[in-house]
Amino acid sequence: MNFNADNKKLEEILALLKLKEEDLHKYSDLFVPYLYLDGHRTSCVGENEIDQYKSGFDFFIRFAEILGSLGFKQLITMVHTYRNLQVDGRIEAVKTATQESVAYKPHHLNNSNIDFYGNLGLYKEIGLNDFYEFLKSYSINSSENNFHHHILINYSEDWAINNLDKLSRMPNISSIIRFTKGHMSGGWIPTKMQKSTFVYSQVPSVSEFWSDEGILSLILIAFDNWLKTEKYIGSKSYNREEKEEIHNIRDNDLTFTKIKVETNSPIYNRVIIFSPTGPIEYEIK
């Protein structure tokens, strides 16, 4: 679904977050989310892991299409880490779900630039040469495309440290969006996360659990958090009044804010961000 200036739900969520549509245009080149997909195998969706990963792929595509409709131009996505190879059958399920999802469902990947980051050569070593060739066939860069995907697959921090030159193609990460877990183990990206904010979704990146409006709200919550927090990361100077205000709100009052967002979502969700004065929980309904 595309969201534009005439969409009432877009207007409603922008007003709730005290954002303006001009903010989206102003930072369309700068706001780059890192979508850390997770939670599919424990979602109880589908008959097997292939079905569950297909649902994750569908969520990724819907997220990217909505992000692009808002004018944003780049997305970083974690598919799987190197250590996932230790789980029997997991990579074969990811491979089948990815290939079938791309083959049987037209989507905007066909009109996007795509870079992959990770040890793709290892797929050949473990007998998945067809998957290696499949991924290579989707490494696309054209000046005619307006959206750029940066996809982490068979990724590890060790690979990244030894391939910093390849990471130079990747933009700085604005917001890390993490599903079901509160850690980044295995997914740190050197030099790209120095001013990143963190967004936690309790519900996994399973397409059946998200309405388009729910995905829209997730994107805008992440954008709003980054826009209002980025100036505090590493370079903020405080005057006396600011110090006292933050101390009172954060330390003395232990402020914890809850905000309800109506999105016609299939299930209730909790999205948590972290502001300079305390956490904010968005109840996505």
Secondary structure by P-SEA (a helix, b strand, c coil): cccccccaaaaaaaaaacccaaaaaaacccbbbbbbccccccccccccaaaaaaaaaaaaaaaaaaaaaacccbbbbbccccccccccaaaaaaaaaaaaaaaccccccccbbbbbbcaaaaaaaacaaaaaaaaaaaccccccccbbbbccccccaaaaaaccccccccccccbbbbccccccccccccccccbbbbbbbccccccccccaaaaaaaaaaaaaaaaaccccccbbbbcaaaaaaaaaacccccbbbbbbbbccccbbbbbbbbcccbbbbbbcc
